[in-house]
Amino acid sequence: MAGMGEVTTGATSAIIVAAGRSERMGATDKVFAQLMGRPLLAWTLAAFKRCDGIDQIVVVASAANIDRMERFVLDWKFAKVTAIVTGGADRQASVRAGLDAASGAQIVVVHDGARPLVTPELISAGVALARETGAALCATPSRDSVKVVDGDPPVVRQTHDRGQIWLAQTPQAFDRAVLLRAHEQATDVATDDAALVEATGHAVRVYDGGAWNMKVTTPEDMIVAEALLRERFANP
């Protein structure tokens, strides 16, 4: 773990999860993959750097990338980064490591490092809702029918009402005490932090994140992300 400063009491801290194994990217570590001439993670961190609602940033990196991440943060002058910590065996453990590093924060914003199209406005909207309700996530309404499938060969068991289905994204913003309690009470591994908070009975507010707020997982996703970035710059 590399400490780079103190997290100020009462601050709003972002926890950027960049500790994944990038298994579907082949030999490329996606957070350092080139996207329009700069590392993918640089786009992500730049949005948090520009967001007035974020005071400090904790980056969660894999053990193999700690030194590289420290050099990257210094080279790109991301002064809001106050700590770089080692991730855990899964995403939930990695977020918990970031949460521990942000011990002085009042509000924490958890975001996937591999969502480079996030905007300061999207981040600020989540922070504002978290201050009101204690928990908020951005998501987008499903445009497709959702099937519950089981068996071998697979058979449809149930079709959900598409009107009630939203696809969860990040950023997800929380009162730190609410999220910490959810992590401490967790009895199973959840796919995201909102699910952990939901399990405690705390309501999670949802706001529209937009289909463009994509997560880069495969080489094909990089092509789509670059096209979206080019469109954004062409039509600011």
N, C-alpha and C positions, 0 to 999 in steps of 0.2 A: 504494500500500500504506500502511496506517495501523498503526503500532506502538502498543500500549497498555500495554506492560510487558514483562518478561522471562519466558521460559518456564524454570522452575526445573529444574535437572538432576535426573534421576531421577523426575520427576513423571509422572503419568498425564494426558495431554492429549486432549481431544476435538477432532476436526476436523469441523465442521458445514458440509456442502457446501450452499450456498444461492446458487449462481451460475447456475442454469439460466435458460433463456429463457421458460419457462412458455408455450410455443407453443400447447398444447392448452387453456389457460385463457382464451383470447381476449385481451382487453386488460388482464387482471388479472395482476399479479405475485403468484403464489400464496403466497409466503412472507410477504407482507404482507396477504393477503386476510383478512377478518374471520371468525373461527371462534369462536363462542360469546362474542362481545364483545371479543375480543382478537386481535391478529395471529397467524396460524398459527404463525409462527416462535417466538412467545413461549411457546407450549405446548411446543415442542421444547426450547428452551433451558431452560425451567423444570425439566424432568426432569433435565437434566444439572446444573443448579444444585443440585438437591436430592440428587443422588447423591454420597455420601461418597467413592466410589471415583474421582471425577474431581476433579483439582486445578485444571485450567485449561482454557480453551476457546479454540480458534481458529475464527473464522467466515470462510468463503470466500464472497465476494460478487462480483457482476458489477461491471465497471468503472463502469457507470452508477449503481450503487446504493451505492457506497462511502460517500459522505457520508450518505445516508439510513440506512445500516446503523449508522454511528457514532452518529447521533442516536437511533436505535431502542435500541441497547444502553445508552446513557446514560439515556434516558427510563425504560426498564424496569429499570434498576439491576441488570444482569447483571454483577456484579463479577468473576465467574470468567473473563470474556472478556478475554484478555490481548493478542489481536491480531485485526485484521480485514485480510484480504489479498484481493487481486484474483485471481479465477479465471482459468483458461486457456480454450483453444478448445474443450475437451471436459472431461468429468467427470474423466478420468484426470489431465489437466494441472492441474485445479483441486485435486484431492487432493494432487498433488505440491507445489503452492504451499503448502497447509496443512501438509504434512509438513516442508517447509523452515522454516516459521515455528515449528514445534514441535521445533526442533533439540535442545533439552535434554531432551526427554521420554524416558522409558524405555518406556512403553506408550502407544500411540495408539489412539483409538477413532474410527473413521470412521462418520459417520451422515448420512443424507439430511435436510436441513432440512425437507423436505416430508413427514416421517413424524412427525406431532405426537402420536401416541398412545403413543410410547415411554415406558417407565417406568424409574425408578431401579433397580429390581430387574433388569430386562432388561439394562441397561447393566452393572451390577455382575457379573452372571453371565458376560458376555463378558470383562470385565477379569480375572476370576479364572482363566478358561480360558487366556487369552493369557499370563498369568504362568506357567502350567504348561507350555504347549505352544508358545507363540510365535505362534499364529494361531487365531482363532475367529470364527465367524459365526453369527448367528441365522438360522433358516430355518423353514419350515413344510412338513410333508409335503403333497404334491399330493393334492387330492381329486378331480381329474379325470384322465382318460386323456390322455396326451401323444403327439401325432402329429408325425412329421417329414414335412413337406410340401415338394414341389418341382414345378416345371413351370408351364406356362401353357396350359390351365387347371390349377389346383393338383390334385395327386394325392398321396395318402398313400404314402410310401415305406417308413415304419417306424413301429411302435408300441412305445414304451418301456414297460418294466415299471413301473407306477405306484408299486409298493412301494419302488422305488429312487430315486424322484424327489422332491427337496425344492426348494421355491421360495425362493431366497436373498432375504434382507432386509438391513437394517442395524438396529442397530449391528454393525460388524465390528471386532474388536479384535486388535491385533498388537504384538509386540515391535517397536519402531520400526526397529531395525536390519534385521529380517526384511523389513518392508514397504519400507524404503528400497532394499534390495538388489533386491527384486522390481521396483520402478519403474525402477531403473537398468538392469536386464537386459531389460526389456520390449522386444520387437521388433514388437509390434502393439498396437492399442488393445483393451483388455479392457472388459467390461461392468461389472465391479466389482473391488475390490482383492483379494478372495479368489482370483479367477481368476489374477491376476498372481502371487500367492504360490504357488498350485498349480503354475504353470508352472516355478517354480524347483525343484520337487520337495519342498517343505516341506508336511507334512501340515496340513490345516486342520480343526480340530474344529468340529462342528456342534452347536448346541443349539436347542431349540424356541422360536421367537419368537412364535408365535400368529398366527392369521389376522387378529386385530384390529390388528396392527402394520402398518397399511396405509400406502401412499404416495399422497399426493394428487397427481393428475395432471390431472383434468378437473373441471369444475364439479359434476358428479354425485358425484364423490368427496368433495367438501366436504359434501354432504348426508349421506353415509354417515358421515364422520368426526364430524360434529356429533351424529348420533344415537348413535354409540358413546360419545362423551364424556358426553352426557346420561345414558346408561345407567350409565356408570362412577360419576358423581356420585350417581345415585339408589341405587346398590348398592355403596357403598364397601367 
